[in-house]
Every structure is written in structure tokens, then in C-alpha cells.
Amino acid sequence: MKKLTKTDSYPKIALHAIDGWLFVHAEEILYAIADGNYTRIHLTNNRSVRVLKKLKAVSECLSTMHFIRIHRSHLINLKHIQAYTETETVTMSNGRCLAVARHRKATFLEKFTHI
């Protein structure tokens, strides 16, 4: 995965999965969860893909877009958040609730309120 910029004319990214390559639009990514030395990326079409990169590498590739780390194990697409609760969890557009780490809360709230 290469780091994307807002000026890239080709909006798809290549995900190197265990069984080959999958090309998706960044907007199709709901969130990513660390899975050891891999990352499980959850997509809008109710699919998930296990990619051969750590979450840190995936996060760096998507950092110029609407993605933010909310936990050491969670990277989310801000465009797919439905709710944020007082219990420090976000609800994603597929209904999944993910915890926001206390030390990442301020950064999350700053970005979340500037969508």
C-alpha cells in the first residue's frame, strides 16, 4: 500500500490480502482492526479482508484521508461514524461499536467535530 494523498487521481487502493490483491475505494473502508502482524479491514459491503500489513502501516497509508486511530487496535473512517457515546465508544455505520482510548479521545473529538 502506498500513502495516498488527496490529489491522487486514482481513488482505489490496493490491499495485499493473503489470497491476492483487492482493489477498493478508500470510502468503502469502514474500519480496520489489528490482528497480530496482520490487519483485518472491514468494508461497506459486509466483507472483511485480512491484509499482510500491521495496523501502523495501514494507518500511515490512510493518514491523509478521513481516517484516525482511536485505539492502538482500531483505525476508523470518520465518514462512517453514526454515534459517539459518553462511554467512549463509536458506533460505525454497520452497527459495530469500537472503544476510543482515553489518551486518543481529545484528538478524536477534534477531528470528529471538523468533518
Biopython code that builds the backbone (N, CA, C, O; Angstrom):
import numpy as np
from Bio.PDB.StructureBuilder import StructureBuilder

atoms = [
    (1, "MET", "N", (0.842, -1.183, 0.000)),
    (1, "MET", "CA", (0.000, 0.000, 0.000)),
    (1, "MET", "C", (0.876, 1.232, 0.000)),
    (1, "MET", "O", (1.806, 1.342, 0.800)),
    (2, "LYS", "N", (0.581, 2.160, -0.898)),
    (2, "LYS", "CA", (1.312, 3.420, -0.882)),
    (2, "LYS", "C", (0.496, 4.467, -0.155)),
    (2, "LYS", "O", (-0.730, 4.376, -0.083)),
    (3, "LYS", "N", (1.174, 5.453, 0.379)),
    (3, "LYS", "CA", (0.484, 6.518, 1.085)),
    (3, "LYS", "C", (-0.307, 7.337, 0.078)),
    (3, "LYS", "O", (0.233, 7.762, -0.943)),
    (4, "LEU", "N", (-1.576, 7.556, 0.363)),
    (4, "LEU", "CA", (-2.444, 8.283, -0.540)),
    (4, "LEU", "C", (-2.478, 9.754, -0.179)),
    (4, "LEU", "O", (-2.352, 10.128, 0.987)),
    (5, "THR", "N", (-2.651, 10.582, -1.196)),
    (5, "THR", "CA", (-2.846, 11.997, -0.968)),
    (5, "THR", "C", (-4.165, 12.396, -1.599)),
    (5, "THR", "O", (-4.699, 11.675, -2.442)),
    (6, "LYS", "N", (-4.687, 13.534, -1.197)),
    (6, "LYS", "CA", (-5.972, 13.987, -1.725)),
    (6, "LYS", "C", (-5.893, 14.305, -3.213)),
    (6, "LYS", "O", (-6.927, 14.396, -3.875)),
    (7, "THR", "N", (-4.701, 14.474, -3.747)),
    (7, "THR", "CA", (-4.562, 14.810, -5.156)),
    (7, "THR", "C", (-4.399, 13.584, -6.046)),
    (7, "THR", "O", (-4.301, 13.720, -7.265)),
    (8, "ASP", "N", (-4.370, 12.394, -5.460)),
    (8, "ASP", "CA", (-4.260, 11.193, -6.279)),
    (8, "ASP", "C", (-5.474, 11.087, -7.185)),
    (8, "ASP", "O", (-6.611, 11.211, -6.730)),
    (9, "SER", "N", (-5.227, 10.857, -8.475)),
    (9, "SER", "CA", (-6.321, 10.810, -9.433)),
    (9, "SER", "C", (-6.974, 9.436, -9.488)),
    (9, "SER", "O", (-8.081, 9.311, -10.011)),
    (10, "TYR", "N", (-6.340, 8.429, -8.978)),
    (10, "TYR", "CA", (-6.891, 7.088, -8.984)),
    (10, "TYR", "C", (-7.308, 6.749, -7.567)),
    (10, "TYR", "O", (-6.459, 6.443, -6.729)),
    (11, "PRO", "N", (-8.624, 6.800, -7.279)),
    (11, "PRO", "CA", (-9.069, 6.729, -5.894)),
    (11, "PRO", "C", (-9.087, 5.342, -5.265)),
    (11, "PRO", "O", (-9.519, 5.204, -4.120)),
    (12, "LYS", "N", (-8.644, 4.331, -5.958)),
    (12, "LYS", "CA", (-8.631, 2.994, -5.374)),
    (12, "LYS", "C", (-7.280, 2.719, -4.732)),
    (12, "LYS", "O", (-6.248, 3.245, -5.150)),
    (13, "ILE", "N", (-7.317, 1.885, -3.710)),
    (13, "ILE", "CA", (-6.076, 1.451, -3.084)),
    (13, "ILE", "C", (-5.990, -0.067, -3.194)),
    (13, "ILE", "O", (-7.004, -0.761, -3.266)),
    (14, "ALA", "N", (-4.785, -0.553, -3.205)),
    (14, "ALA", "CA", (-4.546, -1.990, -3.326)),
    (14, "ALA", "C", (-4.310, -2.571, -1.944)),
    (14, "ALA", "O", (-3.435, -2.117, -1.207)),
    (15, "LEU", "N", (-5.094, -3.574, -1.601)),
    (15, "LEU", "CA", (-4.935, -4.271, -0.328)),
    (15, "LEU", "C", (-4.327, -5.629, -0.617)),
    (15, "LEU", "O", (-4.920, -6.444, -1.324)),
    (16, "HIS", "N", (-3.143, -5.874, -0.072)),
    (16, "HIS", "CA", (-2.471, -7.147, -0.279)),
    (16, "HIS", "C", (-2.993, -8.148, 0.742)),
    (16, "HIS", "O", (-2.545, -8.191, 1.887)),
    (17, "ALA", "N", (-3.949, -8.946, 0.298)),
    (17, "ALA", "CA", (-4.567, -9.946, 1.163)),
    (17, "ALA", "C", (-3.795, -11.252, 1.068)),
    (17, "ALA", "O", (-2.891, -11.400, 0.245)),
    (18, "ILE", "N", (-4.160, -12.178, 1.908)),
    (18, "ILE", "CA", (-3.484, -13.471, 1.943)),
    (18, "ILE", "C", (-3.642, -14.215, 0.623)),
    (18, "ILE", "O", (-2.716, -14.890, 0.173)),
    (19, "ASP", "N", (-4.815, -14.094, 0.003)),
    (19, "ASP", "CA", (-5.074, -14.849, -1.226)),
    (19, "ASP", "C", (-4.946, -14.017, -2.497)),
    (19, "ASP", "O", (-5.379, -14.465, -3.559)),
    (20, "GLY", "N", (-4.366, -12.823, -2.424)),
    (20, "GLY", "CA", (-4.163, -11.987, -3.614)),
    (20, "GLY", "C", (-4.374, -10.521, -3.289)),
    (20, "GLY", "O", (-4.303, -10.111, -2.131)),
    (21, "TRP", "N", (-4.631, -9.743, -4.318)),
    (21, "TRP", "CA", (-4.809, -8.298, -4.172)),
    (21, "TRP", "C", (-6.275, -7.940, -4.353)),
    (21, "TRP", "O", (-6.969, -8.506, -5.197)),
    (22, "LEU", "N", (-6.732, -6.992, -3.549)),
    (22, "LEU", "CA", (-8.091, -6.486, -3.661)),
    (22, "LEU", "C", (-7.988, -4.974, -3.826)),
    (22, "LEU", "O", (-7.275, -4.306, -3.078)),
    (23, "PHE", "N", (-8.707, -4.443, -4.812)),
    (23, "PHE", "CA", (-8.685, -3.008, -5.076)),
    (23, "PHE", "C", (-10.012, -2.406, -4.625)),
    (23, "PHE", "O", (-11.077, -2.803, -5.098)),
    (24, "VAL", "N", (-9.938, -1.440, -3.702)),
    (24, "VAL", "CA", (-11.138, -0.821, -3.139)),
    (24, "VAL", "C", (-10.967, 0.693, -3.093)),
    (24, "VAL", "O", (-9.849, 1.209, -3.069)),
    (25, "HIS", "N", (-12.095, 1.386, -3.080)),
    (25, "HIS", "CA", (-12.078, 2.823, -2.838)),
    (25, "HIS", "C", (-11.908, 3.029, -1.336)),
    (25, "HIS", "O", (-12.453, 2.261, -0.543)),
    (26, "ALA", "N", (-11.179, 4.031, -0.946)),
    (26, "ALA", "CA", (-10.961, 4.299, 0.478)),
    (26, "ALA", "C", (-12.282, 4.526, 1.208)),
    (26, "ALA", "O", (-12.400, 4.194, 2.388)),
    (27, "GLU", "N", (-13.274, 5.087, 0.522)),
    (27, "GLU", "CA", (-14.577, 5.331, 1.132)),
    (27, "GLU", "C", (-15.292, 4.036, 1.502)),
    (27, "GLU", "O", (-16.198, 4.046, 2.335)),
    (28, "GLU", "N", (-14.892, 2.922, 0.891)),
    (28, "GLU", "CA", (-15.511, 1.630, 1.188)),
    (28, "GLU", "C", (-15.003, 1.032, 2.499)),
    (28, "GLU", "O", (-15.603, 0.093, 3.023)),
    (29, "ILE", "N", (-13.918, 1.560, 3.024)),
    (29, "ILE", "CA", (-13.350, 1.035, 4.267)),
    (29, "ILE", "C", (-14.076, 1.662, 5.452)),
    (29, "ILE", "O", (-14.081, 2.882, 5.612)),
    (30, "LEU", "N", (-14.685, 0.822, 6.274)),
    (30, "LEU", "CA", (-15.353, 1.295, 7.490)),
    (30, "LEU", "C", (-14.344, 1.490, 8.606)),
    (30, "LEU", "O", (-14.255, 2.563, 9.203)),
    (31, "TYR", "N", (-13.581, 0.429, 8.879)),
    (31, "TYR", "CA", (-12.582, 0.466, 9.941)),
    (31, "TYR", "C", (-11.617, -0.689, 9.751)),
    (31, "TYR", "O", (-11.862, -1.613, 8.975)),
    (32, "ALA", "N", (-10.516, -0.611, 10.482)),
    (32, "ALA", "CA", (-9.500, -1.669, 10.457)),
    (32, "ALA", "C", (-9.150, -2.014, 11.900)),
    (32, "ALA", "O", (-9.090, -1.147, 12.771)),
    (33, "ILE", "N", (-8.924, -3.291, 12.123)),
    (33, "ILE", "CA", (-8.600, -3.771, 13.463)),
    (33, "ILE", "C", (-7.312, -4.582, 13.404)),
    (33, "ILE", "O", (-7.144, -5.436, 12.532)),
    (34, "ALA", "N", (-6.407, -4.309, 14.336)),
    (34, "ALA", "CA", (-5.153, -5.055, 14.416)),
    (34, "ALA", "C", (-5.447, -6.527, 14.655)),
    (34, "ALA", "O", (-6.337, -6.888, 15.425)),
    (35, "ASP", "N", (-4.675, -7.367, 13.973)),
    (35, "ASP", "CA", (-4.836, -8.819, 14.076)),
    (35, "ASP", "C", (-3.433, -9.430, 14.077)),
    (35, "ASP", "O", (-3.025, -10.104, 13.131)),
    (36, "GLY", "N", (-2.709, -9.173, 15.172)),
    (36, "GLY", "CA", (-1.321, -9.628, 15.257)),
    (36, "GLY", "C", (-0.455, -8.868, 14.262)),
    (36, "GLY", "O", (-0.434, -7.637, 14.270)),
    (37, "ASN", "N", (0.258, -9.589, 13.407)),
    (37, "ASN", "CA", (1.082, -8.960, 12.373)),
    (37, "ASN", "C", (0.280, -8.636, 11.121)),
    (37, "ASN", "O", (0.849, -8.223, 10.110)),
    (38, "TYR", "N", (-1.018, -8.816, 11.178)),
    (38, "TYR", "CA", (-1.911, -8.536, 10.061)),
    (38, "TYR", "C", (-2.916, -7.476, 10.493)),
    (38, "TYR", "O", (-2.928, -7.045, 11.646)),
    (39, "THR", "N", (-3.751, -7.066, 9.558)),
    (39, "THR", "CA", (-4.841, -6.144, 9.853)),
    (39, "THR", "C", (-6.097, -6.660, 9.184)),
    (39, "THR", "O", (-6.068, -7.059, 8.020)),
    (40, "ARG", "N", (-7.195, -6.653, 9.912)),
    (40, "ARG", "CA", (-8.494, -7.035, 9.349)),
    (40, "ARG", "C", (-9.204, -5.738, 8.972)),
    (40, "ARG", "O", (-9.515, -4.919, 9.836)),
    (41, "ILE", "N", (-9.459, -5.556, 7.667)),
    (41, "ILE", "CA", (-10.132, -4.360, 7.169)),
    (41, "ILE", "C", (-11.585, -4.712, 6.867)),
    (41, "ILE", "O", (-11.868, -5.651, 6.123)),
    (42, "HIS", "N", (-12.498, -3.947, 7.456)),
    (42, "HIS", "CA", (-13.925, -4.169, 7.279)),
    (42, "HIS", "C", (-14.458, -3.169, 6.259)),
    (42, "HIS", "O", (-14.214, -1.967, 6.361)),
    (43, "LEU", "N", (-15.191, -3.687, 5.274)),
    (43, "LEU", "CA", (-15.675, -2.891, 4.155)),
    (43, "LEU", "C", (-17.183, -2.680, 4.225)),
    (43, "LEU", "O", (-17.877, -3.351, 4.989)),
    (44, "THR", "N", (-17.684, -1.746, 3.425)),
    (44, "THR", "CA", (-19.099, -1.398, 3.435)),
    (44, "THR", "C", (-19.992, -2.517, 2.918)),
    (44, "THR", "O", (-21.176, -2.541, 3.255)),
    (45, "ASN", "N", (-19.494, -3.416, 2.140)),
    (45, "ASN", "CA", (-20.311, -4.492, 1.569)),
    (45, "ASN", "C", (-20.361, -5.725, 2.482)),
    (45, "ASN", "O", (-20.553, -6.845, 2.010)),
    (46, "ASN", "N", (-20.187, -5.511, 3.783)),
    (46, "ASN", "CA", (-20.200, -6.575, 4.798)),
    (46, "ASN", "C", (-19.105, -7.612, 4.598)),
    (46, "ASN", "O", (-19.230, -8.748, 5.057)),
    (47, "ARG", "N", (-18.045, -7.231, 3.923)),
    (47, "ARG", "CA", (-16.891, -8.113, 3.760)),
    (47, "ARG", "C", (-15.779, -7.622, 4.657)),
    (47, "ARG", "O", (-15.742, -6.457, 5.053)),
    (48, "SER", "N", (-14.878, -8.525, 4.969)),
    (48, "SER", "CA", (-13.657, -8.126, 5.666)),
    (48, "SER", "C", (-12.499, -8.825, 4.972)),
    (48, "SER", "O", (-12.634, -9.931, 4.449)),
    (49, "VAL", "N", (-11.372, -8.153, 4.984)),
    (49, "VAL", "CA", (-10.182, -8.652, 4.317)),
    (49, "VAL", "C", (-9.035, -8.623, 5.306)),
    (49, "VAL", "O", (-8.826, -7.619, 5.988)),
    (50, "ARG", "N", (-8.299, -9.698, 5.390)),
    (50, "ARG", "CA", (-7.102, -9.751, 6.234)),
    (50, "ARG", "C", (-5.917, -9.410, 5.343)),
    (50, "ARG", "O", (-5.591, -10.148, 4.414)),
    (51, "VAL", "N", (-5.272, -8.270, 5.640)),
    (51, "VAL", "CA", (-4.154, -7.818, 4.817)),
    (51, "VAL", "C", (-2.826, -8.111, 5.500)),
    (51, "VAL", "O", (-2.745, -8.253, 6.720)),
    (52, "LEU", "N", (-1.804, -8.194, 4.688)),
    (52, "LEU", "CA", (-0.476, -8.574, 5.157)),
    (52, "LEU", "C", (0.336, -7.368, 5.624)),
    (52, "LEU", "O", (1.518, -7.248, 5.303)),
    (53, "LYS", "N", (-0.291, -6.489, 6.371)),
    (53, "LYS", "CA", (0.370, -5.311, 6.943)),
    (53, "LYS", "C", (-0.104, -5.133, 8.372)),
    (53, "LYS", "O", (-1.227, -5.499, 8.721)),
    (54, "LYS", "N", (0.768, -4.565, 9.193)),
    (54, "LYS", "CA", (0.366, -4.203, 10.546)),
    (54, "LYS", "C", (-0.516, -2.963, 10.478)),
    (54, "LYS", "O", (-0.480, -2.217, 9.499)),
    (55, "LEU", "N", (-1.303, -2.750, 11.520)),
    (55, "LEU", "CA", (-2.205, -1.609, 11.554)),
    (55, "LEU", "C", (-1.461, -0.291, 11.420)),
    (55, "LEU", "O", (-1.987, 0.651, 10.826)),
    (56, "LYS", "N", (-0.267, -0.204, 11.949)),
    (56, "LYS", "CA", (0.512, 1.033, 11.841)),
    (56, "LYS", "C", (0.788, 1.380, 10.386)),
    (56, "LYS", "O", (0.676, 2.546, 10.007)),
    (57, "ALA", "N", (1.144, 0.405, 9.563)),
    (57, "ALA", "CA", (1.410, 0.652, 8.145)),
    (57, "ALA", "C", (0.133, 1.047, 7.411)),
    (57, "ALA", "O", (0.154, 1.935, 6.560)),
    (58, "VAL", "N", (-0.968, 0.396, 7.735)),
    (58, "VAL", "CA", (-2.250, 0.748, 7.118)),
    (58, "VAL", "C", (-2.632, 2.173, 7.511)),
    (58, "VAL", "O", (-3.088, 2.952, 6.675)),
    (59, "SER", "N", (-2.446, 2.506, 8.774)),
    (59, "SER", "CA", (-2.748, 3.844, 9.275)),
    (59, "SER", "C", (-1.926, 4.906, 8.558)),
    (59, "SER", "O", (-2.454, 5.964, 8.215)),
    (60, "GLU", "N", (-0.660, 4.645, 8.329)),
    (60, "GLU", "CA", (0.198, 5.602, 7.637)),
    (60, "GLU", "C", (-0.248, 5.802, 6.192)),
    (60, "GLU", "O", (-0.166, 6.916, 5.675)),
    (61, "CYS", "N", (-0.712, 4.760, 5.540)),
    (61, "CYS", "CA", (-1.182, 4.866, 4.155)),
    (61, "CYS", "C", (-2.461, 5.686, 4.051)),
    (61, "CYS", "O", (-2.680, 6.364, 3.048)),
    (62, "LEU", "N", (-3.290, 5.631, 5.056)),
    (62, "LEU", "CA", (-4.584, 6.301, 5.016)),
    (62, "LEU", "C", (-4.611, 7.603, 5.811)),
    (62, "LEU", "O", (-5.673, 8.204, 5.972)),
    (63, "SER", "N", (-3.474, 8.040, 6.304)),
    (63, "SER", "CA", (-3.430, 9.187, 7.220)),
    (63, "SER", "C", (-3.849, 10.501, 6.579)),
    (63, "SER", "O", (-4.290, 11.403, 7.291)),
    (64, "THR", "N", (-3.730, 10.645, 5.266)),
    (64, "THR", "CA", (-4.102, 11.906, 4.628)),
    (64, "THR", "C", (-5.587, 11.972, 4.312)),
    (64, "THR", "O", (-6.074, 12.985, 3.810)),
    (65, "MET", "N", (-6.302, 10.906, 4.601)),
    (65, "MET", "CA", (-7.734, 10.865, 4.328)),
    (65, "MET", "C", (-8.500, 10.993, 5.641)),
    (65, "MET", "O", (-7.928, 11.430, 6.639)),
    (66, "HIS", "N", (-9.763, 10.628, 5.664)),
    (66, "HIS", "CA", (-10.609, 10.764, 6.847)),
    (66, "HIS", "C", (-10.518, 9.552, 7.759)),
    (66, "HIS", "O", (-11.540, 8.995, 8.160)),
    (67, "PHE", "N", (-9.300, 9.140, 8.090)),
    (67, "PHE", "CA", (-9.080, 8.002, 8.974)),
    (67, "PHE", "C", (-8.328, 8.462, 10.203)),
    (67, "PHE", "O", (-7.493, 9.364, 10.131)),
    (68, "ILE", "N", (-8.625, 7.840, 11.331)),
    (68, "ILE", "CA", (-7.953, 8.203, 12.575)),
    (68, "ILE", "C", (-7.864, 6.973, 13.473)),
    (68, "ILE", "O", (-8.781, 6.154, 13.528)),
    (69, "ARG", "N", (-6.733, 6.866, 14.175)),
    (69, "ARG", "CA", (-6.565, 5.807, 15.179)),
    (69, "ARG", "C", (-7.300, 6.248, 16.433)),
    (69, "ARG", "O", (-7.031, 7.324, 16.968)),
    (70, "ILE", "N", (-8.219, 5.431, 16.900)),
    (70, "ILE", "CA", (-8.939, 5.743, 18.131)),
    (70, "ILE", "C", (-8.495, 4.843, 19.276)),
    (70, "ILE", "O", (-8.911, 5.019, 20.421)),
    (71, "HIS", "N", (-7.652, 3.884, 18.950)),
    (71, "HIS", "CA", (-7.200, 2.886, 19.922)),
    (71, "HIS", "C", (-5.967, 2.254, 19.295)),
    (71, "HIS", "O", (-5.782, 2.344, 18.081)),
    (72, "ARG", "N", (-5.133, 1.629, 20.081)),
    (72, "ARG", "CA", (-3.950, 1.004, 19.482)),
    (72, "ARG", "C", (-4.330, -0.122, 18.526)),
    (72, "ARG", "O", (-3.523, -0.536, 17.693)),
    (73, "SER", "N", (-5.561, -0.615, 18.649)),
    (73, "SER", "CA", (-6.024, -1.703, 17.792)),
    (73, "SER", "C", (-7.074, -1.294, 16.769)),
    (73, "SER", "O", (-7.503, -2.131, 15.975)),
    (74, "HIS", "N", (-7.509, -0.011, 16.762)),
    (74, "HIS", "CA", (-8.604, 0.403, 15.885)),
    (74, "HIS", "C", (-8.259, 1.640, 15.065)),
    (74, "HIS", "O", (-7.776, 2.642, 15.592)),
    (75, "LEU", "N", (-8.514, 1.549, 13.783)),
    (75, "LEU", "CA", (-8.417, 2.680, 12.856)),
    (75, "LEU", "C", (-9.790, 2.810, 12.216)),
    (75, "LEU", "O", (-10.318, 1.828, 11.694)),
    (76, "ILE", "N", (-10.383, 4.008, 12.245)),
    (76, "ILE", "CA", (-11.736, 4.160, 11.714)),
    (76, "ILE", "C", (-11.797, 5.219, 10.617)),
    (76, "ILE", "O", (-10.956, 6.115, 10.544)),
    (77, "ASN", "N", (-12.809, 5.092, 9.772)),
    (77, "ASN", "CA", (-13.117, 6.085, 8.757)),
    (77, "ASN", "C", (-14.137, 7.030, 9.378)),
    (77, "ASN", "O", (-15.251, 6.614, 9.695)),
    (78, "LEU", "N", (-13.770, 8.291, 9.556)),
    (78, "LEU", "CA", (-14.651, 9.262, 10.202)),
    (78, "LEU", "C", (-15.970, 9.436, 9.463)),
    (78, "LEU", "O", (-16.972, 9.807, 10.075)),
    (79, "LYS", "N", (-15.989, 9.176, 8.169)),
    (79, "LYS", "CA", (-17.209, 9.333, 7.381)),
    (79, "LYS", "C", (-18.243, 8.245, 7.671)),
    (79, "LYS", "O", (-19.398, 8.372, 7.263)),
    (80, "HIS", "N", (-17.850, 7.186, 8.365)),
    (80, "HIS", "CA", (-18.766, 6.091, 8.644)),
    (80, "HIS", "C", (-19.182, 6.006, 10.114)),
    (80, "HIS", "O", (-19.716, 4.984, 10.546)),
    (81, "ILE", "N", (-18.943, 7.062, 10.879)),
    (81, "ILE", "CA", (-19.368, 7.078, 12.278)),
    (81, "ILE", "C", (-20.839, 7.467, 12.345)),
    (81, "ILE", "O", (-21.268, 8.434, 11.715)),
    (82, "GLN", "N", (-21.600, 6.703, 13.113)),
    (82, "GLN", "CA", (-23.008, 7.046, 13.325)),
    (82, "GLN", "C", (-23.217, 7.734, 14.661)),
    (82, "GLN", "O", (-24.070, 8.613, 14.776)),
    (83, "ALA", "N", (-22.443, 7.343, 15.682)),
    (83, "ALA", "CA", (-22.651, 7.923, 17.010)),
    (83, "ALA", "C", (-21.390, 7.809, 17.848)),
    (83, "ALA", "O", (-20.544, 6.943, 17.625)),
    (84, "TYR", "N", (-21.289, 8.700, 18.811)),
    (84, "TYR", "CA", (-20.245, 8.650, 19.833)),
    (84, "TYR", "C", (-20.953, 8.768, 21.176)),
    (84, "TYR", "O", (-21.787, 9.654, 21.362)),
    (85, "THR", "N", (-20.631, 7.895, 22.101)),
    (85, "THR", "CA", (-21.336, 7.886, 23.383)),
    (85, "THR", "C", (-20.426, 8.339, 24.527)),
    (85, "THR", "O", (-19.204, 8.408, 24.395)),
    (86, "GLU", "N", (-21.067, 8.640, 25.641)),
    (86, "GLU", "CA", (-20.350, 9.040, 26.852)),
    (86, "GLU", "C", (-19.474, 7.905, 27.391)),
    (86, "GLU", "O", (-18.542, 8.155, 28.156)),
    (87, "THR", "N", (-19.759, 6.690, 27.009)),
    (87, "THR", "CA", (-18.948, 5.551, 27.454)),
    (87, "THR", "C", (-17.696, 5.396, 26.594)),
    (87, "THR", "O", (-17.012, 4.375, 26.655)),
    (88, "GLU", "N", (-17.406, 6.421, 25.793)),
    (88, "GLU", "CA", (-16.212, 6.475, 24.948)),
    (88, "GLU", "C", (-16.165, 5.350, 23.917)),
    (88, "GLU", "O", (-15.148, 4.676, 23.750)),
    (89, "THR", "N", (-17.292, 5.167, 23.232)),
    (89, "THR", "CA", (-17.346, 4.224, 22.123)),
    (89, "THR", "C", (-17.953, 4.924, 20.916)),
    (89, "THR", "O", (-18.781, 5.825, 21.053)),
    (90, "VAL", "N", (-17.528, 4.495, 19.731)),
    (90, "VAL", "CA", (-18.132, 4.971, 18.495)),
    (90, "VAL", "C", (-18.938, 3.827, 17.892)),
    (90, "VAL", "O", (-18.558, 2.660, 17.984)),
    (91, "THR", "N", (-20.042, 4.184, 17.283)),
    (91, "THR", "CA", (-20.843, 3.216, 16.557)),
    (91, "THR", "C", (-20.643, 3.502, 15.077)),
    (91, "THR", "O", (-20.861, 4.619, 14.609)),
    (92, "MET", "N", (-20.228, 2.479, 14.356)),
    (92, "MET", "CA", (-19.961, 2.624, 12.934)),
    (92, "MET", "C", (-21.232, 2.364, 12.126)),
    (92, "MET", "O", (-22.225, 1.885, 12.674)),
    (93, "SER", "N", (-21.211, 2.669, 10.851)),
    (93, "SER", "CA", (-22.401, 2.556, 10.005)),
    (93, "SER", "C", (-22.907, 1.128, 9.865)),
    (93, "SER", "O", (-24.052, 0.921, 9.463)),
    (94, "ASN", "N", (-22.081, 0.140, 10.187)),
    (94, "ASN", "CA", (-22.543, -1.255, 10.146)),
    (94, "ASN", "C", (-23.048, -1.728, 11.515)),
    (94, "ASN", "O", (-23.383, -2.901, 11.682)),
    (95, "GLY", "N", (-23.103, -0.817, 12.491)),
    (95, "GLY", "CA", (-23.601, -1.146, 13.817)),
    (95, "GLY", "C", (-22.547, -1.582, 14.812)),
    (95, "GLY", "O", (-22.854, -1.745, 15.993)),
    (96, "ARG", "N", (-21.333, -1.773, 14.379)),
    (96, "ARG", "CA", (-20.242, -2.214, 15.263)),
    (96, "ARG", "C", (-19.821, -1.076, 16.186)),
    (96, "ARG", "O", (-19.643, 0.057, 15.738)),
    (97, "CYS", "N", (-19.662, -1.375, 17.467)),
    (97, "CYS", "CA", (-19.192, -0.401, 18.459)),
    (97, "CYS", "C", (-17.715, -0.650, 18.743)),
    (97, "CYS", "O", (-17.301, -1.786, 18.976)),
    (98, "LEU", "N", (-16.929, 0.418, 18.721)),
    (98, "LEU", "CA", (-15.492, 0.332, 18.959)),
    (98, "LEU", "C", (-15.104, 1.316, 20.058)),
    (98, "LEU", "O", (-15.617, 2.434, 20.111)),
    (99, "ALA", "N", (-14.205, 0.897, 20.922)),
    (99, "ALA", "CA", (-13.762, 1.732, 22.041)),
    (99, "ALA", "C", (-12.782, 2.806, 21.580)),
    (99, "ALA", "O", (-11.954, 2.581, 20.698)),
    (100, "VAL", "N", (-12.898, 3.972, 22.194)),
    (100, "VAL", "CA", (-11.955, 5.069, 21.981)),
    (100, "VAL", "C", (-11.048, 5.098, 23.206)),
    (100, "VAL", "O", (-11.529, 5.219, 24.333)),
    (101, "ALA", "N", (-9.741, 4.987, 22.991)),
    (101, "ALA", "CA", (-8.790, 5.032, 24.106)),
    (101, "ALA", "C", (-8.807, 6.418, 24.751)),
    (101, "ALA", "O", (-8.955, 7.427, 24.062)),
    (102, "ARG", "N", (-8.660, 6.461, 26.044)),
    (102, "ARG", "CA", (-8.715, 7.740, 26.764)),
    (102, "ARG", "C", (-7.670, 8.729, 26.259)),
    (102, "ARG", "O", (-7.962, 9.915, 26.109)),
    (103, "HIS", "N", (-6.455, 8.251, 25.996)),
    (103, "HIS", "CA", (-5.409, 9.170, 25.560)),
    (103, "HIS", "C", (-5.574, 9.608, 24.103)),
    (103, "HIS", "O", (-4.859, 10.502, 23.652)),
    (104, "ARG", "N", (-6.496, 9.002, 23.361)),
    (104, "ARG", "CA", (-6.770, 9.411, 21.980)),
    (104, "ARG", "C", (-8.090, 10.171, 21.846)),
    (104, "ARG", "O", (-8.449, 10.619, 20.757)),
    (105, "LYS", "N", (-8.798, 10.310, 22.944)),
    (105, "LYS", "CA", (-10.125, 10.924, 22.922)),
    (105, "LYS", "C", (-10.083, 12.372, 22.437)),
    (105, "LYS", "O", (-10.892, 12.749, 21.589)),
    (106, "ALA", "N", (-9.177, 13.182, 22.943)),
    (106, "ALA", "CA", (-9.121, 14.604, 22.577)),
    (106, "ALA", "C", (-8.852, 14.771, 21.077)),
    (106, "ALA", "O", (-9.504, 15.581, 20.418)),
    (107, "THR", "N", (-7.907, 14.018, 20.546)),
    (107, "THR", "CA", (-7.594, 14.096, 19.111)),
    (107, "THR", "C", (-8.787, 13.645, 18.287)),
    (107, "THR", "O", (-9.122, 14.262, 17.277)),
    (108, "PHE", "N", (-9.427, 12.563, 18.723)),
    (108, "PHE", "CA", (-10.614, 12.073, 18.022)),
    (108, "PHE", "C", (-11.712, 13.128, 17.995)),
    (108, "PHE", "O", (-12.266, 13.417, 16.935)),
    (109, "LEU", "N", (-12.030, 13.702, 19.146)),
    (109, "LEU", "CA", (-13.095, 14.681, 19.208)),
    (109, "LEU", "C", (-12.793, 15.918, 18.355)),
    (109, "LEU", "O", (-13.693, 16.502, 17.751)),
    (110, "GLU", "N", (-11.528, 16.302, 18.316)),
    (110, "GLU", "CA", (-11.144, 17.446, 17.484)),
    (110, "GLU", "C", (-11.397, 17.153, 16.011)),
    (110, "GLU", "O", (-11.968, 17.985, 15.307)),
    (111, "LYS", "N", (-10.989, 16.005, 15.545)),
    (111, "LYS", "CA", (-11.215, 15.636, 14.136)),
    (111, "LYS", "C", (-12.682, 15.350, 13.864)),
    (111, "LYS", "O", (-13.211, 15.740, 12.824)),
    (112, "PHE", "N", (-13.335, 14.676, 14.790)),
    (112, "PHE", "CA", (-14.724, 14.288, 14.610)),
    (112, "PHE", "C", (-15.618, 15.501, 14.445)),
    (112, "PHE", "O", (-16.566, 15.464, 13.660)),
    (113, "THR", "N", (-15.342, 16.563, 15.160)),
    (113, "THR", "CA", (-16.180, 17.753, 15.085)),
    (113, "THR", "C", (-15.847, 18.632, 13.891)),
    (113, "THR", "O", (-16.507, 19.648, 13.670)),
    (114, "HIS", "N", (-14.820, 18.253, 13.107)),
    (114, "HIS", "CA", (-14.442, 19.043, 11.922)),
    (114, "HIS", "C", (-14.659, 18.290, 10.624)),
    (114, "HIS", "O", (-13.998, 18.582, 9.627)),
    (115, "ILE", "N", (-15.547, 17.352, 10.612)),
    (115, "ILE", "CA", (-15.818, 16.590, 9.384)),
    (115, "ILE", "C", (-16.501, 17.493, 8.386)),
    (115, "ILE", "O", (-16.822, 17.059, 7.280)),
]
sb = StructureBuilder()
sb.init_structure("model")
sb.init_model(0)
sb.init_chain("A")
sb.init_seg("    ")
for serial, (resi, resn, name, xyz) in enumerate(atoms, 1):
    if name == "N":
        sb.init_residue(resn, " ", resi, " ")
    sb.init_atom(name, np.array(xyz, "f"), 0.0, 1.0, " ", f" {name:<3s}", serial, name[0])
structure = sb.get_structure()
